Amino acid sequence: MLSNFPIELFISDEAPVTRLMGPKQDNPVLGMLIDESLPVPARKGILVDVNIKPGDLRTVQRIKSLVNT
């Protein structure tokens, strides 16, 4: 997983890119856009109401720090 790496360099067939990155391979490439401005819908847990904001979770804070690097 790379932080802020342009996916175009993995999928391009253009000569300047292939000189830098090597020949295009058939491996699938996955890119994700994480948008913090979108609201997270409130959901109820199976047994109790869940009132935790996603940003309060330690895992989310770690991922956010990784993305911000």
PDB file of N, CA, C and O in Angstrom:
ATOM      1  N   MET A   1       0.853  -1.163   0.000  1.00  0.00           N
ATOM      2  CA  MET A   1       0.000   0.000   0.000  1.00  0.00           C
ATOM      3  C   MET A   1       0.897   1.224   0.000  1.00  0.00           C
ATOM      4  O   MET A   1       1.792   1.353   0.836  1.00  0.00           O
ATOM      5  N   LEU A   2       0.654   2.109  -0.932  1.00  0.00           N
ATOM      6  CA  LEU A   2       1.441   3.320  -1.019  1.00  0.00           C
ATOM      7  C   LEU A   2       0.560   4.528  -0.764  1.00  0.00           C
ATOM      8  O   LEU A   2      -0.613   4.538  -1.137  1.00  0.00           O
ATOM      9  N   SER A   3       1.112   5.526  -0.140  1.00  0.00           N
ATOM     10  CA  SER A   3       0.367   6.730   0.189  1.00  0.00           C
ATOM     11  C   SER A   3       0.470   7.731  -0.956  1.00  0.00           C
ATOM     12  O   SER A   3       1.564   8.154  -1.329  1.00  0.00           O
ATOM     13  N   ASN A   4      -0.677   8.101  -1.505  1.00  0.00           N
ATOM     14  CA  ASN A   4      -0.762   9.140  -2.529  1.00  0.00           C
ATOM     15  C   ASN A   4       0.070   8.790  -3.769  1.00  0.00           C
ATOM     16  O   ASN A   4       0.725   9.667  -4.333  1.00  0.00           O
ATOM     17  N   PHE A   5       0.054   7.545  -4.193  1.00  0.00           N
ATOM     18  CA  PHE A   5       0.804   7.129  -5.370  1.00  0.00           C
ATOM     19  C   PHE A   5      -0.120   7.126  -6.577  1.00  0.00           C
ATOM     20  O   PHE A   5      -1.191   6.522  -6.518  1.00  0.00           O
ATOM     21  N   PRO A   6       0.261   7.785  -7.677  1.00  0.00           N
ATOM     22  CA  PRO A   6      -0.630   7.875  -8.838  1.00  0.00           C
ATOM     23  C   PRO A   6      -0.847   6.517  -9.519  1.00  0.00           C
ATOM     24  O   PRO A   6       0.105   5.895  -9.992  1.00  0.00           O
ATOM     25  N   ILE A   7      -2.080   6.073  -9.563  1.00  0.00           N
ATOM     26  CA  ILE A   7      -2.433   4.778 -10.142  1.00  0.00           C
ATOM     27  C   ILE A   7      -2.094   4.739 -11.637  1.00  0.00           C
ATOM     28  O   ILE A   7      -1.818   3.672 -12.185  1.00  0.00           O
ATOM     29  N   GLU A   8      -2.116   5.877 -12.277  1.00  0.00           N
ATOM     30  CA  GLU A   8      -1.819   5.938 -13.716  1.00  0.00           C
ATOM     31  C   GLU A   8      -0.473   5.283 -14.029  1.00  0.00           C
ATOM     32  O   GLU A   8      -0.309   4.692 -15.096  1.00  0.00           O
ATOM     33  N   LEU A   9       0.484   5.382 -13.118  1.00  0.00           N
ATOM     34  CA  LEU A   9       1.801   4.783 -13.368  1.00  0.00           C
ATOM     35  C   LEU A   9       1.744   3.256 -13.400  1.00  0.00           C
ATOM     36  O   LEU A   9       2.615   2.619 -13.993  1.00  0.00           O
ATOM     37  N   PHE A  10       0.737   2.666 -12.774  1.00  0.00           N
ATOM     38  CA  PHE A  10       0.589   1.214 -12.804  1.00  0.00           C
ATOM     39  C   PHE A  10      -0.146   0.722 -14.045  1.00  0.00           C
ATOM     40  O   PHE A  10       0.073  -0.407 -14.483  1.00  0.00           O
ATOM     41  N   ILE A  11      -1.017   1.556 -14.621  1.00  0.00           N
ATOM     42  CA  ILE A  11      -1.893   1.078 -15.684  1.00  0.00           C
ATOM     43  C   ILE A  11      -1.577   1.654 -17.051  1.00  0.00           C
ATOM     44  O   ILE A  11      -2.225   1.293 -18.034  1.00  0.00           O
ATOM     45  N   SER A  12      -0.602   2.538 -17.138  1.00  0.00           N
ATOM     46  CA  SER A  12      -0.314   3.217 -18.398  1.00  0.00           C
ATOM     47  C   SER A  12       0.522   2.359 -19.346  1.00  0.00           C
ATOM     48  O   SER A  12       1.385   1.594 -18.915  1.00  0.00           O
ATOM     49  N   ASP A  13       0.247   2.500 -20.654  1.00  0.00           N
ATOM     50  CA  ASP A  13       1.045   1.865 -21.703  1.00  0.00           C
ATOM     51  C   ASP A  13       1.974   2.861 -22.398  1.00  0.00           C
ATOM     52  O   ASP A  13       2.699   2.487 -23.320  1.00  0.00           O
ATOM     53  N   GLU A  14       1.959   4.113 -21.969  1.00  0.00           N
ATOM     54  CA  GLU A  14       2.739   5.156 -22.643  1.00  0.00           C
ATOM     55  C   GLU A  14       4.237   4.935 -22.418  1.00  0.00           C
ATOM     56  O   GLU A  14       4.668   4.535 -21.337  1.00  0.00           O
ATOM     57  N   ALA A  15       5.011   5.206 -23.460  1.00  0.00           N
ATOM     58  CA  ALA A  15       6.455   4.944 -23.440  1.00  0.00           C
ATOM     59  C   ALA A  15       7.186   5.628 -22.286  1.00  0.00           C
ATOM     60  O   ALA A  15       7.997   4.975 -21.628  1.00  0.00           O
ATOM     61  N   PRO A  16       6.938   6.923 -22.003  1.00  0.00           N
ATOM     62  CA  PRO A  16       7.669   7.543 -20.878  1.00  0.00           C
ATOM     63  C   PRO A  16       7.386   6.850 -19.540  1.00  0.00           C
ATOM     64  O   PRO A  16       8.269   6.750 -18.689  1.00  0.00           O
ATOM     65  N   VAL A  17       6.167   6.382 -19.366  1.00  0.00           N
ATOM     66  CA  VAL A  17       5.806   5.712 -18.114  1.00  0.00           C
ATOM     67  C   VAL A  17       6.431   4.323 -18.052  1.00  0.00           C
ATOM     68  O   VAL A  17       6.964   3.939 -17.011  1.00  0.00           O
ATOM     69  N   THR A  18       6.377   3.567 -19.136  1.00  0.00           N
ATOM     70  CA  THR A  18       6.943   2.213 -19.116  1.00  0.00           C
ATOM     71  C   THR A  18       8.468   2.240 -18.995  1.00  0.00           C
ATOM     72  O   THR A  18       9.054   1.298 -18.463  1.00  0.00           O
ATOM     73  N   ARG A  19       9.121   3.304 -19.481  1.00  0.00           N
ATOM     74  CA  ARG A  19      10.572   3.430 -19.275  1.00  0.00           C
ATOM     75  C   ARG A  19      10.887   3.586 -17.786  1.00  0.00           C
ATOM     76  O   ARG A  19      11.894   3.075 -17.295  1.00  0.00           O
ATOM     77  N   LEU A  20      10.019   4.291 -17.087  1.00  0.00           N
ATOM     78  CA  LEU A  20      10.233   4.525 -15.658  1.00  0.00           C
ATOM     79  C   LEU A  20       9.779   3.339 -14.807  1.00  0.00           C
ATOM     80  O   LEU A  20      10.495   2.910 -13.903  1.00  0.00           O
ATOM     81  N   MET A  21       8.583   2.807 -15.099  1.00  0.00           N
ATOM     82  CA  MET A  21       7.956   1.789 -14.252  1.00  0.00           C
ATOM     83  C   MET A  21       8.157   0.362 -14.745  1.00  0.00           C
ATOM     84  O   MET A  21       7.867  -0.592 -14.023  1.00  0.00           O
ATOM     85  N   GLY A  22       8.653   0.210 -15.976  1.00  0.00           N
ATOM     86  CA  GLY A  22       8.760  -1.123 -16.556  1.00  0.00           C
ATOM     87  C   GLY A  22       7.491  -1.443 -17.333  1.00  0.00           C
ATOM     88  O   GLY A  22       6.538  -0.664 -17.312  1.00  0.00           O
ATOM     89  N   PRO A  23       7.471  -2.582 -18.019  1.00  0.00           N
ATOM     90  CA  PRO A  23       6.311  -2.912 -18.843  1.00  0.00           C
ATOM     91  C   PRO A  23       5.053  -3.122 -17.993  1.00  0.00           C
ATOM     92  O   PRO A  23       5.114  -3.576 -16.850  1.00  0.00           O
ATOM     93  N   LYS A  24       3.920  -2.776 -18.595  1.00  0.00           N
ATOM     94  CA  LYS A  24       2.640  -2.953 -17.911  1.00  0.00           C
ATOM     95  C   LYS A  24       2.411  -4.437 -17.653  1.00  0.00           C
ATOM     96  O   LYS A  24       2.681  -5.275 -18.513  1.00  0.00           O
ATOM     97  N   GLN A  25       1.910  -4.753 -16.460  1.00  0.00           N
ATOM     98  CA  GLN A  25       1.639  -6.139 -16.098  1.00  0.00           C
ATOM     99  C   GLN A  25       0.145  -6.362 -16.009  1.00  0.00           C
ATOM    100  O   GLN A  25      -0.629  -5.406 -15.949  1.00  0.00           O
ATOM    101  N   ASP A  26      -0.260  -7.611 -15.999  1.00  0.00           N
ATOM    102  CA  ASP A  26      -1.678  -7.951 -15.966  1.00  0.00           C
ATOM    103  C   ASP A  26      -2.248  -8.029 -14.541  1.00  0.00           C
ATOM    104  O   ASP A  26      -3.386  -8.459 -14.356  1.00  0.00           O
ATOM    105  N   ASN A  27      -1.475  -7.622 -13.550  1.00  0.00           N
ATOM    106  CA  ASN A  27      -1.965  -7.651 -12.176  1.00  0.00           C
ATOM    107  C   ASN A  27      -3.051  -6.593 -11.993  1.00  0.00           C
ATOM    108  O   ASN A  27      -2.905  -5.473 -12.483  1.00  0.00           O
ATOM    109  N   PRO A  28      -4.133  -6.929 -11.300  1.00  0.00           N
ATOM    110  CA  PRO A  28      -5.178  -5.926 -11.070  1.00  0.00           C
ATOM    111  C   PRO A  28      -4.680  -4.828 -10.122  1.00  0.00           C
ATOM    112  O   PRO A  28      -3.846  -5.068  -9.249  1.00  0.00           O
ATOM    113  N   VAL A  29      -5.212  -3.626 -10.318  1.00  0.00           N
ATOM    114  CA  VAL A  29      -4.854  -2.482  -9.490  1.00  0.00           C
ATOM    115  C   VAL A  29      -6.121  -1.980  -8.813  1.00  0.00           C
ATOM    116  O   VAL A  29      -7.157  -1.823  -9.459  1.00  0.00           O
ATOM    117  N   LEU A  30      -6.038  -1.729  -7.516  1.00  0.00           N
ATOM    118  CA  LEU A  30      -7.174  -1.225  -6.756  1.00  0.00           C
ATOM    119  C   LEU A  30      -6.823   0.147  -6.215  1.00  0.00           C
ATOM    120  O   LEU A  30      -5.783   0.325  -5.581  1.00  0.00           O
ATOM    121  N   GLY A  31      -7.694   1.119  -6.466  1.00  0.00           N
ATOM    122  CA  GLY A  31      -7.522   2.456  -5.914  1.00  0.00           C
ATOM    123  C   GLY A  31      -8.732   2.817  -5.078  1.00  0.00           C
ATOM    124  O   GLY A  31      -9.855   2.432  -5.403  1.00  0.00           O
ATOM    125  N   MET A  32      -8.507   3.553  -4.004  1.00  0.00           N
ATOM    126  CA  MET A  32      -9.611   3.952  -3.133  1.00  0.00           C
ATOM    127  C   MET A  32      -9.571   5.455  -2.912  1.00  0.00           C
ATOM    128  O   MET A  32      -8.503   6.050  -2.771  1.00  0.00           O
ATOM    129  N   LEU A  33     -10.744   6.052  -2.886  1.00  0.00           N
ATOM    130  CA  LEU A  33     -10.885   7.460  -2.552  1.00  0.00           C
ATOM    131  C   LEU A  33     -11.589   7.519  -1.206  1.00  0.00           C
ATOM    132  O   LEU A  33     -12.735   7.089  -1.079  1.00  0.00           O
ATOM    133  N   ILE A  34     -10.911   8.046  -0.215  1.00  0.00           N
ATOM    134  CA  ILE A  34     -11.494   8.169   1.116  1.00  0.00           C
ATOM    135  C   ILE A  34     -11.933   9.606   1.293  1.00  0.00           C
ATOM    136  O   ILE A  34     -11.111  10.522   1.298  1.00  0.00           O
ATOM    137  N   ASP A  35     -13.235   9.800   1.438  1.00  0.00           N
ATOM    138  CA  ASP A  35     -13.805  11.144   1.525  1.00  0.00           C
ATOM    139  C   ASP A  35     -14.371  11.359   2.922  1.00  0.00           C
ATOM    140  O   ASP A  35     -15.427  10.825   3.262  1.00  0.00           O
ATOM    141  N   GLU A  36     -13.659  12.146   3.729  1.00  0.00           N
ATOM    142  CA  GLU A  36     -14.095  12.390   5.095  1.00  0.00           C
ATOM    143  C   GLU A  36     -15.290  13.323   5.181  1.00  0.00           C
ATOM    144  O   GLU A  36     -15.898  13.449   6.243  1.00  0.00           O
ATOM    145  N   SER A  37     -15.635  13.977   4.083  1.00  0.00           N
ATOM    146  CA  SER A  37     -16.746  14.928   4.132  1.00  0.00           C
ATOM    147  C   SER A  37     -18.105  14.244   4.005  1.00  0.00           C
ATOM    148  O   SER A  37     -19.131  14.875   4.257  1.00  0.00           O
ATOM    149  N   LEU A  38     -18.134  12.966   3.619  1.00  0.00           N
ATOM    150  CA  LEU A  38     -19.412  12.260   3.503  1.00  0.00           C
ATOM    151  C   LEU A  38     -19.906  11.824   4.875  1.00  0.00           C
ATOM    152  O   LEU A  38     -19.126  11.320   5.682  1.00  0.00           O
ATOM    153  N   PRO A  39     -21.196  12.013   5.148  1.00  0.00           N
ATOM    154  CA  PRO A  39     -21.717  11.600   6.454  1.00  0.00           C
ATOM    155  C   PRO A  39     -21.810  10.083   6.558  1.00  0.00           C
ATOM    156  O   PRO A  39     -22.045   9.393   5.567  1.00  0.00           O
ATOM    157  N   VAL A  40     -21.623   9.579   7.762  1.00  0.00           N
ATOM    158  CA  VAL A  40     -21.757   8.155   8.028  1.00  0.00           C
ATOM    159  C   VAL A  40     -23.140   7.946   8.632  1.00  0.00           C
ATOM    160  O   VAL A  40     -23.439   8.513   9.683  1.00  0.00           O
ATOM    161  N   PRO A  41     -23.996   7.138   7.987  1.00  0.00           N
ATOM    162  CA  PRO A  41     -25.340   6.952   8.527  1.00  0.00           C
ATOM    163  C   PRO A  41     -25.307   6.243   9.883  1.00  0.00           C
ATOM    164  O   PRO A  41     -24.509   5.334  10.111  1.00  0.00           O
ATOM    165  N   ALA A  42     -26.199   6.688  10.777  1.00  0.00           N
ATOM    166  CA  ALA A  42     -26.290   6.063  12.102  1.00  0.00           C
ATOM    167  C   ALA A  42     -26.948   4.697  11.971  1.00  0.00           C
ATOM    168  O   ALA A  42     -27.943   4.534  11.265  1.00  0.00           O
ATOM    169  N   ARG A  43     -26.381   3.733  12.654  1.00  0.00           N
ATOM    170  CA  ARG A  43     -26.934   2.376  12.639  1.00  0.00           C
ATOM    171  C   ARG A  43     -27.036   1.868  14.058  1.00  0.00           C
ATOM    172  O   ARG A  43     -26.308   2.306  14.948  1.00  0.00           O
ATOM    173  N   LYS A  44     -27.938   0.953  14.250  1.00  0.00           N
ATOM    174  CA  LYS A  44     -28.066   0.318  15.550  1.00  0.00           C
ATOM    175  C   LYS A  44     -27.283  -0.985  15.533  1.00  0.00           C
ATOM    176  O   LYS A  44     -27.245  -1.700  14.532  1.00  0.00           O
ATOM    177  N   GLY A  45     -26.659  -1.275  16.670  1.00  0.00           N
ATOM    178  CA  GLY A  45     -25.951  -2.535  16.806  1.00  0.00           C
ATOM    179  C   GLY A  45     -26.945  -3.677  16.942  1.00  0.00           C
ATOM    180  O   GLY A  45     -28.150  -3.449  17.043  1.00  0.00           O
ATOM    181  N   ILE A  46     -26.452  -4.878  16.945  1.00  0.00           N
ATOM    182  CA  ILE A  46     -27.322  -6.046  17.057  1.00  0.00           C
ATOM    183  C   ILE A  46     -28.032  -6.069  18.412  1.00  0.00           C
ATOM    184  O   ILE A  46     -29.231  -6.337  18.489  1.00  0.00           O
ATOM    185  N   LEU A  47     -27.275  -5.785  19.486  1.00  0.00           N
ATOM    186  CA  LEU A  47     -27.861  -5.860  20.816  1.00  0.00           C
ATOM    187  C   LEU A  47     -28.020  -4.501  21.489  1.00  0.00           C
ATOM    188  O   LEU A  47     -28.882  -4.331  22.351  1.00  0.00           O
ATOM    189  N   VAL A  48     -27.193  -3.538  21.099  1.00  0.00           N
ATOM    190  CA  VAL A  48     -27.241  -2.218  21.733  1.00  0.00           C
ATOM    191  C   VAL A  48     -27.114  -1.147  20.666  1.00  0.00           C
ATOM    192  O   VAL A  48     -26.680  -1.413  19.545  1.00  0.00           O
ATOM    193  N   ASP A  49     -27.505   0.085  21.034  1.00  0.00           N
ATOM    194  CA  ASP A  49     -27.296   1.208  20.128  1.00  0.00           C
ATOM    195  C   ASP A  49     -25.804   1.540  20.094  1.00  0.00           C
ATOM    196  O   ASP A  49     -25.137   1.541  21.128  1.00  0.00           O
ATOM    197  N   VAL A  50     -25.296   1.818  18.913  1.00  0.00           N
ATOM    198  CA  VAL A  50     -23.891   2.168  18.751  1.00  0.00           C
ATOM    199  C   VAL A  50     -23.807   3.669  18.533  1.00  0.00           C
ATOM    200  O   VAL A  50     -24.326   4.188  17.545  1.00  0.00           O
ATOM    201  N   ASN A  51     -23.159   4.360  19.446  1.00  0.00           N
ATOM    202  CA  ASN A  51     -23.055   5.819  19.359  1.00  0.00           C
ATOM    203  C   ASN A  51     -21.605   6.268  19.233  1.00  0.00           C
ATOM    204  O   ASN A  51     -21.249   7.339  19.724  1.00  0.00           O
ATOM    205  N   ILE A  52     -20.781   5.486  18.600  1.00  0.00           N
ATOM    206  CA  ILE A  52     -19.367   5.816  18.439  1.00  0.00           C
ATOM    207  C   ILE A  52     -19.173   6.481  17.088  1.00  0.00           C
ATOM    208  O   ILE A  52     -19.623   5.968  16.063  1.00  0.00           O
ATOM    209  N   LYS A  53     -18.505   7.619  17.092  1.00  0.00           N
ATOM    210  CA  LYS A  53     -18.167   8.284  15.837  1.00  0.00           C
ATOM    211  C   LYS A  53     -16.979   7.548  15.225  1.00  0.00           C
ATOM    212  O   LYS A  53     -16.056   7.173  15.947  1.00  0.00           O
ATOM    213  N   PRO A  54     -16.982   7.333  13.907  1.00  0.00           N
ATOM    214  CA  PRO A  54     -15.867   6.604  13.285  1.00  0.00           C
ATOM    215  C   PRO A  54     -14.508   7.219  13.594  1.00  0.00           C
ATOM    216  O   PRO A  54     -13.528   6.493  13.758  1.00  0.00           O
ATOM    217  N   GLY A  55     -14.434   8.550  13.677  1.00  0.00           N
ATOM    218  CA  GLY A  55     -13.160   9.211  13.953  1.00  0.00           C
ATOM    219  C   GLY A  55     -12.616   8.946  15.341  1.00  0.00           C
ATOM    220  O   GLY A  55     -11.437   9.193  15.596  1.00  0.00           O
ATOM    221  N   ASP A  56     -13.464   8.440  16.264  1.00  0.00           N
ATOM    222  CA  ASP A  56     -13.036   8.126  17.618  1.00  0.00           C
ATOM    223  C   ASP A  56     -12.364   6.757  17.718  1.00  0.00           C
ATOM    224  O   ASP A  56     -11.712   6.465  18.721  1.00  0.00           O
ATOM    225  N   LEU A  57     -12.510   5.931  16.713  1.00  0.00           N
ATOM    226  CA  LEU A  57     -11.929   4.596  16.740  1.00  0.00           C
ATOM    227  C   LEU A  57     -10.426   4.665  16.486  1.00  0.00           C
ATOM    228  O   LEU A  57      -9.969   5.386  15.599  1.00  0.00           O
ATOM    229  N   ARG A  58      -9.670   3.913  17.267  1.00  0.00           N
ATOM    230  CA  ARG A  58      -8.216   3.928  17.134  1.00  0.00           C
ATOM    231  C   ARG A  58      -7.768   3.468  15.749  1.00  0.00           C
ATOM    232  O   ARG A  58      -6.812   4.009  15.194  1.00  0.00           O
ATOM    233  N   THR A  59      -8.452   2.475  15.191  1.00  0.00           N
ATOM    234  CA  THR A  59      -8.094   1.979  13.861  1.00  0.00           C
ATOM    235  C   THR A  59      -8.268   3.073  12.820  1.00  0.00           C
ATOM    236  O   THR A  59      -7.417   3.239  11.946  1.00  0.00           O
ATOM    237  N   VAL A  60      -9.356   3.817  12.905  1.00  0.00           N
ATOM    238  CA  VAL A  60      -9.601   4.912  11.960  1.00  0.00           C
ATOM    239  C   VAL A  60      -8.541   5.988  12.129  1.00  0.00           C
ATOM    240  O   VAL A  60      -8.066   6.542  11.137  1.00  0.00           O
ATOM    241  N   GLN A  61      -8.162   6.293  13.352  1.00  0.00           N
ATOM    242  CA  GLN A  61      -7.125   7.297  13.586  1.00  0.00           C
ATOM    243  C   GLN A  61      -5.787   6.851  12.999  1.00  0.00           C
ATOM    244  O   GLN A  61      -5.052   7.671  12.448  1.00  0.00           O
ATOM    245  N   ARG A  62      -5.465   5.564  13.111  1.00  0.00           N
ATOM    246  CA  ARG A  62      -4.213   5.055  12.540  1.00  0.00           C
ATOM    247  C   ARG A  62      -4.235   5.125  11.020  1.00  0.00           C
ATOM    248  O   ARG A  62      -3.254   5.530  10.395  1.00  0.00           O
ATOM    249  N   ILE A  63      -5.362   4.726  10.424  1.00  0.00           N
ATOM    250  CA  ILE A  63      -5.475   4.789   8.965  1.00  0.00           C
ATOM    251  C   ILE A  63      -5.390   6.241   8.497  1.00  0.00           C
ATOM    252  O   ILE A  63      -4.747   6.535   7.490  1.00  0.00           O
ATOM    253  N   LYS A  64      -6.031   7.131   9.219  1.00  0.00           N
ATOM    254  CA  LYS A  64      -5.998   8.548   8.863  1.00  0.00           C
ATOM    255  C   LYS A  64      -4.562   9.066   8.921  1.00  0.00           C
ATOM    256  O   LYS A  64      -4.140   9.813   8.038  1.00  0.00           O
ATOM    257  N   SER A  65      -3.812   8.681   9.942  1.00  0.00           N
ATOM    258  CA  SER A  65      -2.407   9.093  10.043  1.00  0.00           C
ATOM    259  C   SER A  65      -1.590   8.538   8.892  1.00  0.00           C
ATOM    260  O   SER A  65      -0.723   9.226   8.354  1.00  0.00           O
ATOM    261  N   LEU A  66      -1.862   7.289   8.510  1.00  0.00           N
ATOM    262  CA  LEU A  66      -1.149   6.674   7.397  1.00  0.00           C
ATOM    263  C   LEU A  66      -1.452   7.403   6.095  1.00  0.00           C
ATOM    264  O   LEU A  66      -0.552   7.662   5.296  1.00  0.00           O
ATOM    265  N   VAL A  67      -2.717   7.730   5.886  1.00  0.00           N
ATOM    266  CA  VAL A  67      -3.131   8.420   4.657  1.00  0.00           C
ATOM    267  C   VAL A  67      -2.545   9.821   4.623  1.00  0.00           C
ATOM    268  O   VAL A  67      -2.201  10.314   3.549  1.00  0.00           O
ATOM    269  N   ASN A  68      -2.424  10.471   5.771  1.00  0.00           N
ATOM    270  CA  ASN A  68      -1.906  11.834   5.819  1.00  0.00           C
ATOM    271  C   ASN A  68      -0.399  11.923   5.604  1.00  0.00           C
ATOM    272  O   ASN A  68       0.130  13.025   5.454  1.00  0.00           O
ATOM    273  N   THR A  69       0.314  10.776   5.584  1.00  0.00           N
ATOM    274  CA  THR A  69       1.777  10.842   5.431  1.00  0.00           C
ATOM    275  C   THR A  69       2.167  11.302   4.073  1.00  0.00           C
ATOM    276  O   THR A  69       3.357  11.413   3.777  1.00  0.00           O
TER     277      THR A  69
END
